Amino acid sequence: MPATSRDSFSTSDFLKKKKIGKKQVNYYIEKEKLKIENKKNFITPTFFSKDQLLSLNLSYHAEQIFKNIQGKEQFLSIFLDAFKKCHDLDLTSFSNPDFKPFFERNLINPVFPYSISQLRGLRIAAVDGGLGLRQYLGVQLTLIKVTVVLYDFDSYDGSPSIRNFPPIYNDEYYSLFSDDLPISENLGRTLAGLRRTLAENSMLLNFLRSESNLPDLVLLDGSLLPPPPLIYQKNTEIIKEFYNACIESYRELYEFCNEKNIILIGSVKDSRSSMFRDLLNRALPYFIAHYSSLKSLQEIPYRTHLKYFTDSEFLFKIIPPKHRSTVFCINPDISKIFHKKNSAVEKIGVFGSYVQISPYDVPVRFEFLSNVDSNYVKKRINLIANILFPISHINPQCTIPLPQIEAHIRAHLPDTEIELITNQLESQFKIKHLSSLERKMNTSLKKNKISGNIEISLPFKSYFGTFLTKRHEKLDNLF
């Protein structure tokens, strides 16, 4: 049977470790050789009937996944046991003047959430954007829908009043773009993503500048960091233009919130990041060398095992509900993003912590801005976690803050809504060019009467081919 898409996470590293003694090195060499041989066999696919697939192949994969998870949990058990025994461990000891990844002593810290009634007087805003993208023959259409939601906890019982920006009766949520640029599919999606980010930040800034009573907290849907620098060699000018506009919108947002004492938070609900895991993997050799209680980790290839985890999976397995990870540094100085020495955001960093709210959902990563001071950073994350916990625990299976859920629902852009626009645009396009063809035909007939030539050329293909859909979409619809 074929294996899963990556190497198996074997429990043999733990079960046989003490028995092999001096043969340990040979054991791992032989194991790696076996992996290489197995991989050769897995490259060529094996084919099954549907009955075989359901009765044999899936059961094999289920067993393989189960064994991998068992191996992971056995590793995590050893890992946690070593950390629990190391009472004097201080994560902040792994640092130097130029690099400080952790800002709290303990790997796992408790959260002491406020009650809903304790939120009285707070105003929490959230922004989200929906994206609709259609790519035709030489044409890309991008529809964006953005909304800001404000939760005002002003009542005596703590229940919030909810307001939308723009107001529902105004309904000015949408931005529409049409492009006929010679850009690839990937660059087209990059451009659409930049436009959505810019739309979210612009709508949020419009809301904040129009408010006389500003919110205390503002939630972005996703990371606080701007998009990474463009790495493509052949960027069109319009992509560079929107990228620079995105960077500028983040700068304006940072500065506004900093000046008005608004806590700006990035709420990352679906993280596949491994940055926390990578920081921990980088620090572990130092901790093992300086804390004797962690020496047991040397008996297993801990660095290799950690690489099988994303942050979400690793921390979901080890953090109990109502707890969070240590605060870690995501970017120590965001002023470097803007290349402005005199910027108001100078020496302000982006920090994060994973908060485990419910046993039925993965932890949420909350990012925030702070000056690089350990005490201030700890106070800021404690405040954020205590405030957001009670409004994220309403549904234990979807533990993100209520304002963010509300903004997501209102910004959702269903396919039917996108098709209403694209169908109308296509119809108007055809009407316009039918009129153009009629004028050209009349002009051509007049010329032909004079010249005696009766041949008429009608370029229907070039006009109506514009909105041809992709072949695989035609196959799904036609057959």
C-alpha positions in Angstrom: 0.0 0.0 0.0 1.2 3.6 -0.6 2.2 5.7 2.3 0.8 9.0 3.3 2.2 12.2 1.8 5.1 12.5 4.2 7.3 10.2 6.3 5.6 8.4 9.1 6.0 9.8 12.6 7.4 6.6 14.2 7.1 5.8 17.9 10.2 3.6 17.7 12.4 6.6 18.5 10.9 6.5 22.0 10.3 2.8 22.6 13.8 1.5 21.7 15.8 4.4 22.8 17.2 3.0 26.0 17.8 -0.5 24.6 20.1 0.4 21.7 22.7 2.1 23.9 25.9 2.5 21.9 24.2 1.3 18.8 22.1 4.4 18.7 23.9 6.0 15.8 23.7 2.9 13.7 20.0 2.6 14.5 19.2 6.0 13.1 21.4 5.4 10.0 19.6 2.2 9.2 16.3 3.9 9.8 17.1 6.6 7.3 18.2 4.1 4.8 14.9 2.3 5.2 13.0 5.5 4.7 14.9 6.2 1.4 14.1 2.7 0.1 10.5 3.1 1.1 10.2 6.4 -0.7 11.4 4.8 -3.9 8.5 2.4 -3.7 6.0 5.2 -2.9 6.8 7.3 -6.0 5.0 5.1 -8.5 1.2 5.2 -7.8 -0.8 2.0 -7.2 -4.4 2.0 -8.6 -7.5 0.6 -6.9 -11.1 0.0 -7.7 -13.7 2.0 -5.7 -14.4 -1.0 -3.6 -10.7 -1.6 -2.8 -10.3 2.1 -2.1 -13.0 2.1 0.5 -12.3 -1.3 2.1 -8.5 -1.4 1.9 -6.6 1.7 1.1 -8.5 4.1 3.3 -8.2 1.8 6.3 -4.5 1.6 5.7 -4.2 5.4 5.6 -6.4 5.7 8.7 -4.1 3.3 10.5 -1.0 5.2 9.3 -2.5 8.5 10.5 -3.4 7.0 13.8 0.2 5.7 14.3 1.6 9.1 13.4 -0.6 10.8 15.9 0.4 8.3 18.5 4.0 9.1 17.8 3.4 12.8 18.0 1.5 12.5 21.3 4.3 10.3 22.8 6.8 13.0 21.8 4.7 15.7 23.3 4.3 13.7 26.5 8.1 13.5 26.9 8.5 17.2 25.9 5.9 18.4 28.4 7.2 16.2 31.2 10.7 17.7 30.8 9.3 21.2 30.9 7.1 20.5 33.9 10.2 19.2 35.8 12.2 22.3 34.9 10.8 24.7 37.5 13.5 27.2 37.1 13.2 27.5 33.3 13.1 31.1 32.1 12.4 31.5 28.4 13.5 35.1 28.4 17.1 33.9 29.2 17.4 33.0 25.5 18.2 36.4 24.2 20.9 39.0 23.3 20.8 42.7 22.7 19.8 42.2 19.1 17.4 39.2 19.5 14.8 38.6 22.1 12.1 36.1 20.9 10.3 35.4 24.2 8.9 38.0 26.6 7.6 35.7 29.5 9.3 33.1 31.7 6.8 30.3 31.2 5.9 28.5 28.0 2.2 28.2 29.1 0.4 31.0 31.1 -3.1 31.1 32.5 -5.8 33.5 31.3 -8.1 35.2 33.8 -11.0 36.3 31.6 -13.3 39.1 32.4 -17.0 38.4 32.7 -19.3 39.9 30.1 -20.6 42.4 32.6 -17.0 43.6 33.2 -16.8 44.7 29.6 -19.3 47.4 30.2 -18.2 50.7 28.7 -15.9 49.1 26.2 -16.2 49.6 22.4 -14.8 46.9 20.2 -14.6 47.2 16.4 -13.8 44.6 13.7 -13.2 44.8 10.0 -13.4 42.1 7.3 -13.5 41.9 3.5 -14.9 39.4 1.0 -13.3 38.9 -2.3 -14.8 37.8 -5.6 -12.4 37.1 -8.5 -13.3 36.1 -12.1 -10.7 35.7 -14.8 -11.7 35.6 -18.5 -9.8 35.8 -21.8 -7.7 38.9 -21.3 -9.9 40.3 -18.6 -9.9 40.1 -14.8 -12.9 41.3 -12.7 -12.4 41.8 -9.0 -15.3 42.5 -6.6 -14.6 43.4 -3.0 -17.1 43.8 -0.1 -15.9 45.4 3.1 -17.6 46.1 6.4 -16.8 47.4 9.9 -18.8 46.3 12.9 -18.8 48.1 16.2 -19.8 46.3 19.5 -20.7 48.9 22.1 -21.0 47.3 25.6 -22.9 50.2 27.0 -25.9 48.5 28.7 -26.1 47.6 32.4 -26.3 43.9 31.8 -23.2 43.9 29.5 -25.1 43.0 26.3 -23.7 45.0 23.4 -25.4 47.3 20.9 -24.2 46.6 17.3 -23.6 49.2 14.6 -22.4 48.7 11.1 -20.2 51.0 9.0 -21.2 52.0 6.4 -24.8 51.9 7.8 -27.0 49.2 6.4 -29.3 51.7 4.7 -26.3 53.3 2.9 -25.0 49.9 1.6 -21.7 51.3 0.3 -19.7 48.2 0.9 -18.4 47.4 -2.6 -15.4 48.1 -4.9 -15.2 46.8 -8.4 -12.1 46.6 -10.7 -11.7 45.4 -14.3 -8.3 44.8 -15.7 -7.0 43.9 -19.1 -3.4 43.6 -18.1 -1.1 40.8 -19.4 -0.7 39.3 -16.0 -0.4 35.7 -15.0 -3.1 34.0 -12.9 -0.9 34.1 -9.7 -0.1 37.8 -10.2 -3.8 38.5 -10.8 -4.6 36.9 -7.5 -1.8 38.8 -5.8 -3.3 42.1 -7.2 -6.8 41.1 -6.0 -5.4 40.3 -2.5 -3.6 43.6 -2.3 -6.8 45.4 -3.3 -8.8 43.7 -0.6 -6.2 44.5 2.1 -6.2 48.1 1.0 -10.0 48.2 1.0 -10.2 46.8 4.5 -7.7 49.3 5.9 -9.2 52.2 4.0 -12.8 51.4 5.2 -11.5 51.1 8.8 -9.6 54.4 8.6 -12.8 56.1 7.2 -14.8 54.7 10.1 -12.2 55.7 12.8 -11.9 59.3 11.3 -15.7 59.7 11.3 -16.2 58.5 14.9 -16.5 61.0 17.7 -16.5 58.2 20.3 -13.6 56.0 19.2 -13.4 52.2 19.9 -11.1 50.9 22.6 -10.0 47.9 20.6 -9.9 47.3 16.8 -9.7 43.8 15.4 -8.1 43.2 12.0 -9.0 39.9 10.2 -5.5 38.4 10.0 -2.0 39.5 10.8 -1.0 43.0 11.8 1.9 42.8 9.5 1.6 44.2 5.9 2.0 41.8 3.0 5.6 40.5 2.5 7.8 42.3 0.0 7.2 41.5 -3.6 9.6 38.8 -4.8 8.4 38.5 -8.4 10.9 39.6 -11.1 8.3 40.9 -13.5 5.9 42.9 -11.5 3.6 45.2 -13.4 3.5 48.8 -12.3 -0.1 48.5 -11.1 0.9 45.7 -8.6 3.7 47.8 -7.3 1.4 50.7 -7.0 -1.2 48.8 -4.9 1.6 47.2 -2.8 2.9 50.6 -1.9 -0.6 51.8 -1.2 -1.1 48.9 1.2 2.1 49.7 3.1 1.0 53.3 3.4 -2.4 52.3 4.7 -0.8 50.2 7.4 1.4 53.1 8.4 -1.6 55.4 8.7 -3.5 52.8 10.7 -0.6 52.2 13.1 -0.1 55.9 13.6 -3.8 56.7 14.1 -4.2 54.0 16.7 -1.0 54.9 18.4 -2.0 58.6 18.7 -5.6 57.8 19.9 -4.6 55.0 22.3 -6.6 52.4 20.5 -5.4 48.8 20.9 -5.0 47.4 17.4 -5.2 43.6 17.3 -4.6 41.1 14.5 -6.9 38.1 15.1 -5.6 35.2 13.1 -8.3 32.5 12.9 -6.8 30.1 10.5 -3.0 30.0 11.0 -0.7 27.6 9.3 2.3 29.4 10.6 5.3 27.7 12.1 7.1 30.8 13.5 6.5 30.0 17.2 7.6 26.4 16.6 10.7 27.6 14.8 11.7 30.0 17.6 11.3 27.2 20.1 13.3 24.8 18.0 16.0 27.4 17.7 16.1 28.0 21.5 16.0 24.4 22.7 19.7 23.6 22.4 20.4 26.6 24.6 17.8 25.6 27.2 19.0 21.9 27.2 22.6 23.1 27.8 21.7 25.4 30.7 18.9 23.5 32.4 19.6 20.0 33.6 16.0 19.0 33.8 15.7 19.2 30.0 18.6 16.8 29.3 16.1 14.0 28.7 15.2 15.7 25.4 18.6 14.8 24.1 17.6 11.2 24.1 15.2 11.7 21.2 15.6 13.7 17.9 13.4 16.5 19.3 14.3 19.0 16.5 13.2 16.6 13.8 10.0 15.8 15.7 9.1 19.4 16.2 9.2 20.0 12.5 6.2 17.8 12.0 4.0 20.4 13.8 2.5 23.7 12.8 2.0 26.2 15.6 -1.7 25.5 15.8 -1.3 21.7 16.1 1.6 21.9 18.5 0.0 24.4 20.8 -3.5 22.9 20.6 -2.0 19.7 21.9 -0.1 21.2 24.9 -2.1 24.2 26.0 -5.2 23.6 28.2 -8.3 25.8 27.8 -8.1 29.2 29.5 -4.3 29.3 28.9 -2.1 30.8 26.3 1.4 30.6 25.0 4.2 32.8 26.1 4.3 36.1 24.2 6.8 36.0 21.3 8.2 38.6 19.0 6.9 38.6 15.4 8.7 41.8 14.3 10.8 43.8 16.8 10.7 47.1 14.8 8.0 47.7 12.3 9.4 51.1 11.4 11.9 49.2 9.2 8.9 48.3 6.9 8.4 51.9 6.0 12.1 53.0 5.8 11.2 56.2 7.7 13.5 57.0 10.5 11.2 59.7 12.0 8.0 57.7 11.8 5.7 57.8 14.7 5.8 54.0 14.8 9.6 53.9 15.4 10.7 51.3 17.9 7.2 49.7 18.1 7.2 45.9 17.6 4.5 43.4 16.7 4.0 40.6 19.3 1.8 37.6 19.5 0.4 34.9 21.7 -1.8 31.8 21.0 -4.8 31.7 23.3 -6.5 28.3 23.8 -10.2 29.3 24.5 -12.0 26.0 24.1 -11.0 22.3 24.0 -13.0 22.0 20.7 -11.1 24.5 18.6 -7.5 25.4 17.8 -5.9 28.4 19.5 -6.3 31.9 18.1 -3.2 34.0 17.5 -3.7 37.5 18.8 -1.1 40.0 17.5 -0.7 43.5 18.9 1.6 46.5 18.8 3.8 47.4 21.7 7.0 49.1 22.6 9.8 46.6 23.3 9.4 46.5 27.1 8.8 43.1 28.8 6.5 44.5 31.5 4.4 46.5 29.1 4.2 43.6 26.6 2.9 41.3 29.4 0.3 43.8 30.6 -0.9 44.3 27.1 -1.4 40.6 26.2 -3.1 40.0 29.6 -5.5 42.8 28.9 -6.2 41.6 25.4 -6.7 38.0 26.4 -9.0 38.9 29.4 -11.2 41.1 27.2 -11.5 38.9 24.2 -11.8 35.6 25.9 -15.5 36.0 27.1 -16.7 37.2 23.6 -14.7 34.4 21.9 -16.1 31.6 24.1 -19.8 32.0 23.0 -19.5 29.1 20.5 -16.9 26.6 21.8 -16.4 25.2 18.3 -15.6 28.6 16.6 -13.6 30.6 19.2 -13.0 33.9 17.5 -14.3 37.2 18.9 -18.0 38.0 18.2 -17.3 41.3 16.4 -15.0 39.5 14.0 -17.7 36.8 13.4 -20.2 39.5 12.7 -17.9 41.4 10.3 -17.1 38.1 8.5 -20.8 37.3 8.0 -21.6 40.8 6.7 -18.6 40.9 4.4 -19.2 37.4 2.9 -19.5 37.6 -0.9 -21.5 34.6 -2.2 -21.1 33.5 -5.8 -24.6 34.6 -6.7 -23.8 38.1 -5.7 -20.6 38.1 -7.9 -22.5 36.6 -10.8 -25.1 39.3 -10.7 -22.4 41.8 -11.4 -20.4 39.8 -13.9 -23.5 38.8 -15.9 -24.7 42.4 -16.0 -21.3 43.7 -17.0 -21.0 41.0 -19.8 -24.5 42.0 -21.1 -23.7 45.7 -21.2 -20.4 44.9 -22.9 -22.1 43.0 -25.6 -24.8 45.6 -26.2 -22.1 48.3 -26.5 -20.1 46.3 -29.0 -23.2 45.3 -31.0 -23.8 49.0 -31.5 -20.2 49.5 -32.5 -20.5 46.6 -35.0 -23.7 48.0 -36.4 -22.0 51.4 -37.0 -18.9 49.7 -38.6 -21.2 47.5 -40.8 -23.1 50.6 -42.0 -19.8 52.4 -42.7 -18.5 49.3 -44.5 -21.7 49.0 -46.7 -21.4 52.6 -47.8 -17.8 52.1 -48.8 -18.6 48.9 -50.6 -21.4 50.5 -52.6 -18.9 53.1 -53.9 -16.2 50.5 -54.6 -18.5 47.7 -55.8 -17.0 45.3 -53.2 -19.7 43.2 -51.5 -17.4 41.4 -48.9 -18.2 42.3 -45.3 -16.0 41.3 -42.4 -17.6 41.2 -39.0 -15.1 40.7 -36.1 -17.6 38.9 -33.8 -14.9 36.5 -32.4 -12.7 39.3 -31.1 -15.5 41.0 -29.3 -17.5 38.1 -27.8 -14.5 36.0 -27.0 -13.6 38.4 -24.2 -15.9 36.7 -21.7 -15.0 33.1 -22.5 -14.7 31.1 -19.3 -11.9 28.5 -18.7 -12.3 25.1 -20.3 -12.5 23.2 -17.0 -15.4 25.4 -15.9 -17.2 24.7 -19.2 -16.7 20.9 -18.7 -18.3 21.1 -15.2 -21.2 23.1 -16.5 -21.8 21.5 -19.9 -21.2 17.8 -19.1 
